[in-house]
Every structure is written in structure tokens, then in C-alpha cells.
Amino acid sequence: MYRWLQRLFSGPAPKSPAATGPAPAPVRPDTAVEPAAPAAPPPAARSGKPAVPFDQLERVNAAWHDWLFERAPDNDAGLDLNAAETQVLDTLQAILASRQSGAALVRRMPGLVPQLLQSLRSDTFSGSALSRTISSDVVLVAAVIRLANTAYAGTGTTVGSVEQAVMLIGQEGLRQLITTVAFRPIIDVHSGYFVRRLAPRLWEHAERCAASIRQLAPEAGIEPFDAFLAGMLQDVGLIVALRLMDGATGGAPGLGADVFLAQLTRDTRLLGAGIAREWNFPETVVTALAEQGGVRKGASVSPLGRLLQLSDYLGKLRMLAEQGLVDDADAVLFAALPPNAAQCYALLAASREPAPPA
């Protein structure tokens, strides 16, 4: 799936230029050839310490879980698991230990999306033809018009037609928008409590992180598209687990023990990494996703893993600040972060409107 997405996302392949100049002289068998010095590894090949100090990470993750699972900030959930928590964790463990496809639990790309992305590979795409295709999917219609009106915000102009929106957004904007819509989880009125309440928040977090690290990736020597996919997939394991939670609880709240959340975080990150591997995403993406579930003090983390951890932390911090649950003027929350933390936080703040209050 990765190569398929990358081909469609990157546009038409350039034509190979004709060879010019004389052919190189053949090397005689008895000629000694000086071995080339090994090239220094690119920045993306070097690992280092985690981007966020462990204590800061724990503090923000605790506040994030309090918000998601409606826990009192001074809760004393302790180490005891209730029956529903045990069932959810046992099911996740069974999925991870078996040959069951984690990717089968995720909504795959609908047939319309490949058709649209294929059309966008052409430099001479037809806006009217694309508009007709997009108009057959109500989710895409809403997303395209919303994005176009965001671009026109403050001008007094309103985009009311799909065709006008398509021409305004352009090819690159449409590629990213359609890919994003393809990964978005299905949430309807029949969804259970956890899917209905948590999935929109997790998806907003993933979208913000994907948008921010895609822009930060080049200066870190990371392929931007890989960074974008890592950001989009980082919460997919937890979104899958929401359906397990609804099944175990009958759609009622009642989950949130500390030990449950710690194991849930680890296992759903591993599930997300397994899904990325099934879809043949690059090993750098798989590794970065897996690293998020097992970050320990003194652990070595890959460059994409560090960037993903930074955006994950700051994305949660930003959304909590928008809810008035943390104060992002607290310097302690930004202590010892990498130099690009301020830029990352600004991108996260600009990438989405504030989430609606609980």
C-alpha cells in the first residue's frame, strides 16, 4: 500500500533523459580499483535520545488520559483491572500474538479514492471531471468545500460549488486531502460510547501531528511523506481498540485504571506498527510507530521516532490547552525540548480549529 500511495501522491514520474556524453571506459580485470569511502549516514539514519523528557511525557499523557477517559485528575485507579479492562487487553494480546491481520480491522481505502488519486497524477487533470467524481461521496464533498472556504476565510467570499473548490485547492492540496479522508475512521450515530467520544479526538490529534511533522521532516533528513504517514497512523491502533472497548463494556464508560492505560498504550502502538508493516510502509515508519509504545528512560530512538514523539506530546498539550485543562504558558512543559519544538507547536496550533468542549 505504501508504494501505491507514494506513486499516487507524488504525481507523474518524470521521463528519463537521454544519455549524453561518451560511455565510460571499461575497467580492465587486472586494474586495481580504489574502494569508495563509505558515505556518512544521513541524519535520518542516526538514533538518539527521546525528544521529550520522561517526566514531562508522563505528566501530559496522564492529563490526556484523564480527558479521554473522564478520569478525575486525582484519581487513584491503581493497579487493579476490572473485567472489561481485562477483556480488552486479552483481546489485544490475542490479536498481536496471532496471525490475524491487524489491517483487516481498519477501514481500507474505498474504491473511489484510488480513482481520484490516479486522476490527480496527470498535469492536465480536468477540474469538472474531478468535481463530478468527488460529488458522489458526501464526505469528500464536505471536506473539499470546507478546505476551500478555510482558504478564503476573512475575504467575504464563500465557496459553494465542488468545481470551484477543486480549482482553488489544486492538485497537491487535493492529494493530501483525499489521502487524509481515506484514513479517517468511520463514526456514525450507531457507534458505541468510546468510538463516538474518543475517535474524533484521536483523529484530530493524528491529523495535526501528520501536518506538522510533514513540514518539519526535511530539515531532519526525513522523507516528508514517510513523516506524514507516521503521523496519520500513530493513533490507528487505539482507534481500532475503541470498538473492543465498546464491545467489552456494552457502550458504557468505566475504563481507565493506570495499569490498563499503560498496557493499552503499548499494545495499540504495536498494533499500529504491525498494520504499517502489513501495508508495506517503510521500516523507518514501522520503527517510529513501535518506538512510541516502549519509550523508556535512556532508550535510543530513531530520528522519525523522535519527531513523532515530539509532535505527539505537543499535539496533546495543544489540545488540552484548548480545553483549558493545562496551561501552555507553563515553561516547565517546554523544558529541555529540541530547538524545533516552538515551530512544531506553532504548526500544531495553526493546523486545526479548537476541538469542541466535552
BALOBA-1460 file (C-alpha; in Angstrom, 3 decimals):
// residues 358
<rec num="1" residu="m" x="0.000" y="0.000" z="0.000"/>
<rec num="2" residu="y" x="2.844" y="2.418" z="0.782"/>
<rec num="3" residu="r" x="4.345" y="2.284" z="-2.714"/>
<rec num="4" residu="w" x="0.893" y="2.635" z="-4.227"/>
<rec num="5" residu="l" x="0.191" y="5.703" z="-2.090"/>
<rec num="6" residu="q" x="3.621" y="7.195" z="-2.740"/>
<rec num="7" residu="r" x="3.260" y="6.838" z="-6.515"/>
<rec num="8" residu="l" x="-0.140" y="8.485" z="-6.497"/>
<rec num="9" residu="f" x="0.815" y="11.177" z="-4.005"/>
<rec num="10" residu="s" x="3.997" y="12.198" z="-5.793"/>
<rec num="11" residu="g" x="2.390" y="12.856" z="-9.172"/>
<rec num="12" residu="p" x="3.571" y="11.713" z="-12.586"/>
<rec num="13" residu="a" x="7.024" y="10.219" z="-12.837"/>
<rec num="14" residu="p" x="9.498" y="12.322" z="-14.840"/>
<rec num="15" residu="k" x="10.660" y="10.995" z="-18.171"/>
<rec num="16" residu="s" x="14.165" y="9.542" z="-18.214"/>
<rec num="17" residu="p" x="16.570" y="11.878" z="-20.006"/>
<rec num="18" residu="a" x="18.522" y="10.520" z="-22.926"/>
<rec num="19" residu="a" x="22.082" y="9.517" z="-22.107"/>
<rec num="20" residu="t" x="24.661" y="12.072" z="-23.207"/>
<rec num="21" residu="g" x="28.445" y="12.101" z="-23.447"/>
<rec num="22" residu="p" x="30.840" y="9.244" z="-24.101"/>
<rec num="23" residu="a" x="30.368" y="5.911" z="-22.379"/>
<rec num="24" residu="p" x="32.789" y="5.261" z="-19.520"/>
<rec num="25" residu="a" x="35.875" y="3.252" z="-20.396"/>
<rec num="26" residu="p" x="35.699" y="-0.406" z="-19.324"/>
<rec num="27" residu="v" x="37.784" y="-1.420" z="-16.315"/>
<rec num="28" residu="r" x="40.496" y="-3.982" z="-17.084"/>
<rec num="29" residu="p" x="40.373" y="-7.094" z="-14.883"/>
<rec num="30" residu="d" x="43.952" y="-6.509" z="-13.713"/>
<rec num="31" residu="t" x="43.324" y="-2.889" z="-12.716"/>
<rec num="32" residu="a" x="43.140" y="-2.194" z="-9.016"/>
<rec num="33" residu="v" x="40.113" y="-0.161" z="-8.093"/>
<rec num="34" residu="e" x="40.274" y="2.139" z="-5.093"/>
<rec num="35" residu="p" x="37.282" y="1.295" z="-2.851"/>
<rec num="36" residu="a" x="34.963" y="4.213" z="-2.276"/>
<rec num="37" residu="a" x="34.918" y="5.597" z="1.228"/>
<rec num="38" residu="p" x="31.649" y="4.778" z="2.982"/>
<rec num="39" residu="a" x="29.302" y="7.740" z="2.951"/>
<rec num="40" residu="a" x="28.347" y="9.278" z="6.265"/>
<rec num="41" residu="p" x="24.854" y="8.162" z="7.258"/>
<rec num="42" residu="p" x="22.189" y="10.749" z="6.593"/>
<rec num="43" residu="p" x="20.602" y="12.427" z="9.604"/>
<rec num="44" residu="a" x="17.589" y="10.121" z="9.342"/>
<rec num="45" residu="a" x="19.833" y="7.062" z="9.880"/>
<rec num="46" residu="r" x="21.172" y="8.154" z="13.280"/>
<rec num="47" residu="s" x="19.394" y="7.353" z="16.522"/>
<rec num="48" residu="g" x="19.486" y="9.364" z="19.708"/>
<rec num="49" residu="k" x="17.720" y="10.017" z="22.972"/>
<rec num="50" residu="p" x="13.943" y="10.638" z="23.119"/>
<rec num="51" residu="a" x="12.761" y="14.126" z="22.200"/>
<rec num="52" residu="v" x="10.721" y="14.656" z="25.371"/>
<rec num="53" residu="p" x="11.977" y="14.104" z="28.943"/>
<rec num="54" residu="f" x="10.264" y="11.133" z="30.551"/>
<rec num="55" residu="d" x="8.675" y="13.067" z="33.430"/>
<rec num="56" residu="q" x="7.153" y="15.667" z="31.096"/>
<rec num="57" residu="l" x="5.814" y="12.948" z="28.834"/>
<rec num="58" residu="e" x="4.195" y="11.168" z="31.778"/>
<rec num="59" residu="r" x="2.593" y="14.374" z="33.036"/>
<rec num="60" residu="v" x="0.951" y="15.271" z="29.724"/>
<rec num="61" residu="n" x="-0.056" y="11.672" z="28.976"/>
<rec num="62" residu="a" x="-1.787" y="11.470" z="32.377"/>
<rec num="63" residu="a" x="-3.746" y="14.667" z="31.646"/>
<rec num="64" residu="w" x="-4.589" y="13.331" z="28.165"/>
<rec num="65" residu="h" x="-5.948" y="10.077" z="29.585"/>
<rec num="66" residu="d" x="-7.910" y="11.963" z="32.240"/>
<rec num="67" residu="w" x="-9.629" y="13.911" z="29.445"/>
<rec num="68" residu="l" x="-10.215" y="10.972" z="27.123"/>
<rec num="69" residu="f" x="-11.498" y="8.576" z="29.778"/>
<rec num="70" residu="e" x="-13.183" y="11.168" z="32.025"/>
<rec num="71" residu="r" x="-10.946" y="10.402" z="34.987"/>
<rec num="72" residu="a" x="-10.645" y="12.764" z="37.913"/>
<rec num="73" residu="p" x="-7.137" y="14.336" z="37.869"/>
<rec num="74" residu="d" x="-6.509" y="12.992" z="41.381"/>
<rec num="75" residu="n" x="-7.837" y="9.523" z="40.568"/>
<rec num="76" residu="d" x="-6.378" y="6.566" z="42.426"/>
<rec num="77" residu="a" x="-7.280" y="3.879" z="39.890"/>
<rec num="78" residu="g" x="-4.186" y="1.932" z="40.930"/>
<rec num="79" residu="l" x="-3.192" y="-1.456" z="39.569"/>
<rec num="80" residu="d" x="-6.499" y="-3.332" z="39.678"/>
<rec num="81" residu="l" x="-8.171" y="-4.197" z="36.385"/>
<rec num="82" residu="n" x="-11.916" y="-4.611" z="36.122"/>
<rec num="83" residu="a" x="-13.446" y="-7.369" z="33.986"/>
<rec num="84" residu="a" x="-13.948" y="-5.142" z="30.920"/>
<rec num="85" residu="e" x="-10.349" y="-3.858" z="31.025"/>
<rec num="86" residu="t" x="-9.046" y="-7.409" z="31.289"/>
<rec num="87" residu="q" x="-11.182" y="-8.467" z="28.307"/>
<rec num="88" residu="v" x="-9.925" y="-5.584" z="26.137"/>
<rec num="89" residu="l" x="-6.261" y="-6.256" z="26.948"/>
<rec num="90" residu="d" x="-6.627" y="-10.025" z="26.470"/>
<rec num="91" residu="t" x="-8.234" y="-9.454" z="23.050"/>
<rec num="92" residu="l" x="-5.443" y="-7.098" z="22.009"/>
<rec num="93" residu="q" x="-2.821" y="-9.584" z="23.157"/>
<rec num="94" residu="a" x="-4.523" y="-12.327" z="21.166"/>
<rec num="95" residu="i" x="-4.525" y="-10.145" z="18.038"/>
<rec num="96" residu="l" x="-0.835" y="-9.295" z="18.466"/>
<rec num="97" residu="a" x="0.138" y="-12.918" z="19.128"/>
<rec num="98" residu="s" x="-1.888" y="-14.466" z="16.311"/>
<rec num="99" residu="r" x="-1.720" y="-14.372" z="12.552"/>
<rec num="100" residu="q" x="-4.867" y="-12.278" z="12.462"/>
<rec num="101" residu="s" x="-4.480" y="-9.282" z="10.223"/>
<rec num="102" residu="g" x="-4.478" y="-6.032" z="12.153"/>
<rec num="103" residu="a" x="-5.018" y="-4.227" z="8.876"/>
<rec num="104" residu="a" x="-8.292" y="-6.120" z="8.417"/>
<rec num="105" residu="l" x="-9.622" y="-4.247" z="11.451"/>
<rec num="106" residu="v" x="-9.071" y="-0.883" z="9.769"/>
<rec num="107" residu="r" x="-11.222" y="0.738" z="7.121"/>
<rec num="108" residu="r" x="-9.345" y="0.236" z="3.871"/>
<rec num="109" residu="m" x="-9.284" y="2.833" z="1.136"/>
<rec num="110" residu="p" x="-12.669" y="2.941" z="-0.628"/>
<rec num="111" residu="g" x="-12.708" y="2.343" z="-4.364"/>
<rec num="112" residu="l" x="-13.333" y="5.999" z="-5.132"/>
<rec num="113" residu="v" x="-10.063" y="7.178" z="-3.579"/>
<rec num="114" residu="p" x="-7.633" y="5.313" z="-5.906"/>
<rec num="115" residu="q" x="-9.640" y="6.586" z="-8.868"/>
<rec num="116" residu="l" x="-9.342" y="10.193" z="-7.679"/>
<rec num="117" residu="l" x="-5.655" y="9.983" z="-6.838"/>
<rec num="118" residu="q" x="-4.924" y="8.359" z="-10.199"/>
<rec num="119" residu="s" x="-6.646" y="11.292" z="-11.930"/>
<rec num="120" residu="l" x="-4.537" y="13.725" z="-9.922"/>
<rec num="121" residu="r" x="-1.317" y="12.228" z="-11.291"/>
<rec num="122" residu="s" x="-1.967" y="13.970" z="-14.586"/>
<rec num="123" residu="d" x="-0.688" y="17.516" z="-15.032"/>
<rec num="124" residu="t" x="-3.718" y="18.214" z="-17.207"/>
<rec num="125" residu="f" x="-6.389" y="16.955" z="-14.841"/>
<rec num="126" residu="s" x="-9.953" y="18.054" z="-15.560"/>
<rec num="127" residu="g" x="-11.477" y="20.074" z="-12.746"/>
<rec num="128" residu="s" x="-15.006" y="19.387" z="-13.964"/>
<rec num="129" residu="a" x="-14.401" y="15.625" z="-14.235"/>
<rec num="130" residu="l" x="-12.875" y="15.511" z="-10.755"/>
<rec num="131" residu="s" x="-15.766" y="17.532" z="-9.403"/>
<rec num="132" residu="r" x="-18.281" y="15.048" z="-10.764"/>
<rec num="133" residu="t" x="-16.369" y="12.149" z="-9.181"/>
<rec num="134" residu="i" x="-15.978" y="13.881" z="-5.824"/>
<rec num="135" residu="s" x="-19.670" y="14.781" z="-5.812"/>
<rec num="136" residu="s" x="-20.543" y="11.087" z="-5.482"/>
<rec num="137" residu="d" x="-19.010" y="10.964" z="-1.982"/>
<rec num="138" residu="v" x="-20.675" y="13.213" z="0.601"/>
<rec num="139" residu="v" x="-17.671" y="13.029" z="2.950"/>
<rec num="140" residu="l" x="-15.311" y="14.249" z="0.230"/>
<rec num="141" residu="v" x="-17.730" y="16.999" z="-0.807"/>
<rec num="142" residu="a" x="-17.836" y="18.343" z="2.739"/>
<rec num="143" residu="a" x="-14.052" y="18.122" z="3.157"/>
<rec num="144" residu="v" x="-13.245" y="19.816" z="-0.162"/>
<rec num="145" residu="i" x="-15.654" y="22.715" z="0.332"/>
<rec num="146" residu="r" x="-14.556" y="23.173" z="3.962"/>
<rec num="147" residu="l" x="-10.885" y="23.349" z="2.956"/>
<rec num="148" residu="a" x="-11.609" y="25.827" z="0.165"/>
<rec num="149" residu="n" x="-13.639" y="28.077" z="2.450"/>
<rec num="150" residu="t" x="-10.840" y="27.965" z="5.025"/>
<rec num="151" residu="a" x="-8.502" y="29.336" z="2.348"/>
<rec num="152" residu="y" x="-10.984" y="32.145" z="1.650"/>
<rec num="153" residu="a" x="-11.647" y="32.901" z="5.331"/>
<rec num="154" residu="g" x="-11.793" y="36.617" z="6.049"/>
<rec num="155" residu="t" x="-12.233" y="37.663" z="2.420"/>
<rec num="156" residu="g" x="-16.012" y="37.783" z="2.447"/>
<rec num="157" residu="t" x="-16.121" y="35.171" z="-0.343"/>
<rec num="158" residu="t" x="-17.827" y="31.807" z="0.132"/>
<rec num="159" residu="v" x="-17.110" y="28.738" z="-1.992"/>
<rec num="160" residu="g" x="-20.384" y="26.994" z="-2.749"/>
<rec num="161" residu="s" x="-19.558" y="24.531" z="-5.538"/>
<rec num="162" residu="v" x="-17.291" y="21.497" z="-5.666"/>
<rec num="163" residu="e" x="-15.811" y="22.569" z="-9.009"/>
<rec num="164" residu="q" x="-14.841" y="25.989" z="-7.651"/>
<rec num="165" residu="a" x="-13.305" y="24.345" z="-4.581"/>
<rec num="166" residu="v" x="-11.298" y="21.854" z="-6.694"/>
<rec num="167" residu="m" x="-9.723" y="24.592" z="-8.799"/>
<rec num="168" residu="l" x="-8.908" y="26.665" z="-5.716"/>
<rec num="169" residu="i" x="-7.252" y="23.840" z="-3.753"/>
<rec num="170" residu="g" x="-5.154" y="22.499" z="-6.650"/>
<rec num="171" residu="q" x="-3.519" y="19.125" z="-7.202"/>
<rec num="172" residu="e" x="-1.200" y="18.959" z="-4.213"/>
<rec num="173" residu="g" x="-3.869" y="20.084" z="-1.769"/>
<rec num="174" residu="l" x="-6.291" y="17.529" z="-3.176"/>
<rec num="175" residu="r" x="-3.770" y="14.679" z="-2.948"/>
<rec num="176" residu="q" x="-3.197" y="15.308" z="0.743"/>
<rec num="177" residu="l" x="-6.869" y="15.942" z="1.460"/>
<rec num="178" residu="i" x="-8.068" y="12.774" z="-0.275"/>
<rec num="179" residu="t" x="-5.387" y="10.623" z="1.363"/>
<rec num="180" residu="t" x="-6.412" y="12.027" z="4.749"/>
<rec num="181" residu="v" x="-10.094" y="11.318" z="4.122"/>
<rec num="182" residu="a" x="-9.226" y="7.754" z="3.097"/>
<rec num="183" residu="f" x="-7.686" y="7.020" z="6.501"/>
<rec num="184" residu="r" x="-10.371" y="8.773" z="8.546"/>
<rec num="185" residu="p" x="-12.306" y="6.344" z="10.795"/>
<rec num="186" residu="i" x="-15.995" y="5.770" z="10.233"/>
<rec num="187" residu="i" x="-18.035" y="7.252" z="13.077"/>
<rec num="188" residu="d" x="-21.816" y="7.147" z="12.815"/>
<rec num="189" residu="v" x="-24.813" y="7.510" z="15.084"/>
<rec num="190" residu="h" x="-24.743" y="3.779" z="15.800"/>
<rec num="191" residu="s" x="-21.172" y="3.855" z="17.145"/>
<rec num="192" residu="g" x="-20.675" y="2.958" z="20.793"/>
<rec num="193" residu="y" x="-19.675" y="5.312" z="23.589"/>
<rec num="194" residu="f" x="-15.902" y="5.046" z="23.172"/>
<rec num="195" residu="v" x="-15.858" y="5.269" z="19.377"/>
<rec num="196" residu="r" x="-18.273" y="8.189" z="19.364"/>
<rec num="197" residu="r" x="-16.474" y="10.124" z="22.101"/>
<rec num="198" residu="l" x="-12.785" y="9.305" z="21.602"/>
<rec num="199" residu="a" x="-12.331" y="8.626" z="17.874"/>
<rec num="200" residu="p" x="-12.869" y="12.266" z="16.759"/>
<rec num="201" residu="r" x="-10.343" y="13.480" z="19.336"/>
<rec num="202" residu="l" x="-7.758" y="10.866" z="18.399"/>
<rec num="203" residu="w" x="-8.239" y="11.558" z="14.704"/>
<rec num="204" residu="e" x="-7.849" y="15.299" z="15.186"/>
<rec num="205" residu="h" x="-4.636" y="14.651" z="17.126"/>
<rec num="206" residu="a" x="-3.279" y="12.395" z="14.357"/>
<rec num="207" residu="e" x="-4.154" y="14.889" z="11.603"/>
<rec num="208" residu="r" x="-2.463" y="17.751" z="13.421"/>
<rec num="209" residu="c" x="0.673" y="15.712" z="14.048"/>
<rec num="210" residu="a" x="0.836" y="14.499" z="10.439"/>
<rec num="211" residu="a" x="0.526" y="18.042" z="9.088"/>
<rec num="212" residu="s" x="3.181" y="19.421" z="11.419"/>
<rec num="213" residu="i" x="5.873" y="16.755" z="11.080"/>
<rec num="214" residu="r" x="5.493" y="16.679" z="7.302"/>
<rec num="215" residu="q" x="6.716" y="20.268" z="7.294"/>
<rec num="216" residu="l" x="9.479" y="19.635" z="9.839"/>
<rec num="217" residu="a" x="10.779" y="16.431" z="8.232"/>
<rec num="218" residu="p" x="13.153" y="17.828" z="5.550"/>
<rec num="219" residu="e" x="15.435" y="19.659" z="7.971"/>
<rec num="220" residu="a" x="15.754" y="16.418" z="9.965"/>
<rec num="221" residu="g" x="16.742" y="14.440" z="6.846"/>
<rec num="222" residu="i" x="13.427" y="12.547" z="6.864"/>
<rec num="223" residu="e" x="11.242" y="11.848" z="3.829"/>
<rec num="224" residu="p" x="8.192" y="14.155" z="4.287"/>
<rec num="225" residu="f" x="5.697" y="11.585" z="3.007"/>
<rec num="226" residu="d" x="7.009" y="8.993" z="5.481"/>
<rec num="227" residu="a" x="6.612" y="11.511" z="8.300"/>
<rec num="228" residu="f" x="3.070" y="12.312" z="7.135"/>
<rec num="229" residu="l" x="2.081" y="8.629" z="7.143"/>
<rec num="230" residu="a" x="3.641" y="8.025" z="10.564"/>
<rec num="231" residu="g" x="1.633" y="10.898" z="11.982"/>
<rec num="232" residu="m" x="-1.583" y="9.664" z="10.365"/>
<rec num="233" residu="l" x="-1.099" y="6.097" z="11.635"/>
<rec num="234" residu="q" x="0.094" y="6.796" z="15.174"/>
<rec num="235" residu="d" x="-3.393" y="6.524" z="16.753"/>
<rec num="236" residu="v" x="-4.836" y="3.896" z="14.399"/>
<rec num="237" residu="g" x="-4.234" y="1.028" z="16.839"/>
<rec num="238" residu="l" x="-6.083" y="2.844" z="19.611"/>
<rec num="239" residu="i" x="-8.944" y="3.757" z="17.271"/>
<rec num="240" residu="v" x="-9.272" y="0.045" z="16.415"/>
<rec num="241" residu="a" x="-9.285" y="-0.782" z="20.155"/>
<rec num="242" residu="l" x="-12.205" y="1.594" z="20.770"/>
<rec num="243" residu="r" x="-14.533" y="-0.949" z="19.170"/>
<rec num="244" residu="l" x="-13.163" y="-3.600" z="21.539"/>
<rec num="245" residu="m" x="-13.880" y="-1.278" z="24.462"/>
<rec num="246" residu="d" x="-17.462" y="-0.733" z="23.333"/>
<rec num="247" residu="g" x="-17.921" y="-4.487" z="22.982"/>
<rec num="248" residu="a" x="-16.487" y="-5.212" z="26.432"/>
<rec num="249" residu="t" x="-18.450" y="-2.514" z="28.266"/>
<rec num="250" residu="g" x="-21.706" y="-2.581" z="26.341"/>
<rec num="251" residu="g" x="-21.028" y="1.006" z="25.262"/>
<rec num="252" residu="a" x="-20.834" y="2.410" z="28.795"/>
<rec num="253" residu="p" x="-17.914" y="4.277" z="30.444"/>
<rec num="254" residu="g" x="-15.903" y="2.600" z="33.171"/>
<rec num="255" residu="l" x="-12.348" y="2.097" z="31.848"/>
<rec num="256" residu="g" x="-9.242" y="3.951" z="32.960"/>
<rec num="257" residu="a" x="-7.089" y="2.145" z="35.529"/>
<rec num="258" residu="d" x="-3.461" y="3.248" z="35.344"/>
<rec num="259" residu="v" x="-2.178" y="-0.230" z="34.560"/>
<rec num="260" residu="f" x="-4.874" y="-0.640" z="31.883"/>
<rec num="261" residu="l" x="-3.917" y="2.607" z="30.152"/>
<rec num="262" residu="a" x="-0.192" y="1.801" z="30.297"/>
<rec num="263" residu="q" x="-0.661" y="-1.597" z="28.652"/>
<rec num="264" residu="l" x="-3.278" y="-0.248" z="26.233"/>
<rec num="265" residu="t" x="-0.840" y="2.436" z="25.039"/>
<rec num="266" residu="r" x="1.936" y="-0.106" z="24.488"/>
<rec num="267" residu="d" x="-0.218" y="-2.704" z="22.746"/>
<rec num="268" residu="t" x="-2.093" y="-0.305" z="20.460"/>
<rec num="269" residu="r" x="1.166" y="1.302" z="19.335"/>
<rec num="270" residu="l" x="2.486" y="-2.162" z="18.475"/>
<rec num="271" residu="l" x="-0.767" y="-2.899" z="16.648"/>
<rec num="272" residu="g" x="-0.345" y="0.307" z="14.635"/>
<rec num="273" residu="a" x="3.240" y="-0.661" z="13.772"/>
<rec num="274" residu="g" x="2.031" y="-4.104" z="12.675"/>
<rec num="275" residu="i" x="-0.585" y="-2.543" z="10.415"/>
<rec num="276" residu="a" x="2.074" y="-0.299" z="8.866"/>
<rec num="277" residu="r" x="4.230" y="-3.361" z="8.216"/>
<rec num="278" residu="e" x="1.307" y="-5.225" z="6.582"/>
<rec num="279" residu="w" x="0.780" y="-2.255" z="4.287"/>
<rec num="280" residu="n" x="4.480" y="-2.376" z="3.337"/>
<rec num="281" residu="f" x="5.261" y="1.042" z="4.742"/>
<rec num="282" residu="p" x="8.991" y="1.830" z="5.065"/>
<rec num="283" residu="e" x="10.796" y="0.276" z="8.009"/>
<rec num="284" residu="t" x="11.535" y="3.776" z="9.314"/>
<rec num="285" residu="v" x="7.774" y="4.348" z="9.711"/>
<rec num="286" residu="v" x="7.209" y="0.936" z="11.327"/>
<rec num="287" residu="t" x="10.098" y="1.507" z="13.740"/>
<rec num="288" residu="a" x="8.959" y="5.021" z="14.668"/>
<rec num="289" residu="l" x="5.443" y="3.771" z="15.455"/>
<rec num="290" residu="a" x="6.699" y="0.837" z="17.528"/>
<rec num="291" residu="e" x="9.050" y="3.106" z="19.472"/>
<rec num="292" residu="q" x="6.156" y="5.189" z="20.767"/>
<rec num="293" residu="g" x="4.845" y="2.266" z="22.791"/>
<rec num="294" residu="g" x="8.073" y="1.493" z="24.589"/>
<rec num="295" residu="v" x="9.878" y="4.774" z="25.259"/>
<rec num="296" residu="r" x="11.984" y="4.291" z="28.382"/>
<rec num="297" residu="k" x="14.488" y="6.433" z="30.179"/>
<rec num="298" residu="g" x="17.799" y="6.252" z="28.328"/>
<rec num="299" residu="a" x="16.285" y="4.468" z="25.320"/>
<rec num="300" residu="s" x="17.650" y="5.181" z="21.842"/>
<rec num="301" residu="v" x="15.012" y="6.483" z="19.430"/>
<rec num="302" residu="s" x="15.190" y="6.860" z="15.647"/>
<rec num="303" residu="p" x="15.010" y="10.365" z="14.085"/>
<rec num="304" residu="l" x="11.454" y="9.825" z="12.824"/>
<rec num="305" residu="g" x="10.562" y="8.309" z="16.191"/>
<rec num="306" residu="r" x="11.852" y="11.430" z="17.955"/>
<rec num="307" residu="l" x="9.938" y="13.742" z="15.633"/>
<rec num="308" residu="l" x="6.779" y="11.674" z="16.064"/>
<rec num="309" residu="q" x="7.180" y="11.683" z="19.847"/>
<rec num="310" residu="l" x="7.652" y="15.456" z="19.881"/>
<rec num="311" residu="s" x="4.545" y="16.106" z="17.788"/>
<rec num="312" residu="d" x="2.547" y="13.553" z="19.803"/>
<rec num="313" residu="y" x="3.471" y="15.304" z="23.060"/>
<rec num="314" residu="l" x="2.933" y="18.824" z="21.769"/>
<rec num="315" residu="g" x="-0.262" y="17.835" z="19.926"/>
<rec num="316" residu="k" x="-1.763" y="16.511" z="23.155"/>
<rec num="317" residu="l" x="-0.537" y="19.569" z="25.021"/>
<rec num="318" residu="r" x="-2.128" y="21.907" z="22.489"/>
<rec num="319" residu="m" x="-5.497" y="20.143" z="22.516"/>
<rec num="320" residu="l" x="-5.522" y="20.046" z="26.324"/>
<rec num="321" residu="a" x="-4.676" y="23.758" z="26.426"/>
<rec num="322" residu="e" x="-7.592" y="24.491" z="24.084"/>
<rec num="323" residu="q" x="-9.854" y="22.712" z="26.562"/>
<rec num="324" residu="g" x="-8.444" y="24.736" z="29.463"/>
<rec num="325" residu="l" x="-7.048" y="21.581" z="31.075"/>
<rec num="326" residu="v" x="-3.374" y="22.635" z="31.049"/>
<rec num="327" residu="d" x="-1.645" y="25.991" z="30.864"/>
<rec num="328" residu="d" x="0.664" y="26.160" z="27.859"/>
<rec num="329" residu="a" x="2.261" y="29.257" z="29.368"/>
<rec num="330" residu="d" x="3.886" y="26.926" z="31.926"/>
<rec num="331" residu="a" x="7.559" y="26.898" z="30.937"/>
<rec num="332" residu="v" x="8.078" y="23.537" z="32.647"/>
<rec num="333" residu="l" x="6.021" y="21.858" z="29.921"/>
<rec num="334" residu="f" x="8.509" y="23.072" z="27.287"/>
<rec num="335" residu="a" x="11.710" y="22.496" z="29.263"/>
<rec num="336" residu="a" x="14.526" y="20.525" z="27.606"/>
<rec num="337" residu="l" x="12.650" y="20.079" z="24.318"/>
<rec num="338" residu="p" x="14.510" y="20.148" z="20.954"/>
<rec num="339" residu="p" x="15.083" y="23.508" z="19.202"/>
<rec num="340" residu="n" x="12.274" y="22.821" z="16.697"/>
<rec num="341" residu="a" x="9.673" y="22.427" z="19.477"/>
<rec num="342" residu="a" x="8.430" y="26.015" z="19.168"/>
<rec num="343" residu="q" x="7.966" y="25.673" z="15.407"/>
<rec num="344" residu="c" x="6.216" y="22.330" z="15.851"/>
<rec num="345" residu="y" x="3.836" y="23.781" z="18.449"/>
<rec num="346" residu="a" x="3.022" y="26.732" z="16.196"/>
<rec num="347" residu="l" x="2.211" y="24.364" z="13.316"/>
<rec num="348" residu="l" x="0.001" y="22.267" z="15.564"/>
<rec num="349" residu="a" x="-1.825" y="25.353" z="16.782"/>
<rec num="350" residu="a" x="-2.465" y="26.536" z="13.220"/>
<rec num="351" residu="s" x="-3.452" y="23.181" z="11.752"/>
<rec num="352" residu="r" x="-6.961" y="22.846" z="13.179"/>
<rec num="353" residu="e" x="-9.715" y="24.787" z="14.828"/>
<rec num="354" residu="p" x="-10.076" y="24.025" z="18.567"/>
<rec num="355" residu="a" x="-11.916" y="20.790" z="19.348"/>
<rec num="356" residu="p" x="-15.430" y="21.269" z="20.732"/>
<rec num="357" residu="p" x="-15.652" y="21.109" z="24.514"/>
<rec num="358" residu="a" x="-16.676" y="17.833" z="26.143"/>
